[in-house]
Amino acid sequence: MLKRPYARAYIVLYYLVIVIFCITFFIEGQSVLREILSWTLPVLWIAVLIIRLKYLRCPYCRKLTVEPQWSESGTQECINCGKVFEYDK
């Protein structure tokens, strides 16, 4: 059974990385905000990768075929092994 808090953390951090990347791209010059965001971006990206690679795998075949779900909308089926699994409630 997969943990929903990890899926939600992955979703939030993933979109936060995209937003921070866009903000740093459009900030001109050498401002303090740009420096802070440019150092924060790799740290968040590594956190996203760790959550994805460690916690969001199929519980049966351990492949990275799980799509993170925010809501409690039932079960999923693994694309690789075909078994049905669900997130915790």
Secondary structure, DSSP 4 states (H G I P E B T S, - for coil): -B-HHHHHHHHHHHHHHHHHHHHHHH--SS-HHHHHHHHHHHHHHHHHHHHHHHHSS-TTT--S-PPP-SS---EEE-TTT--EEEB--
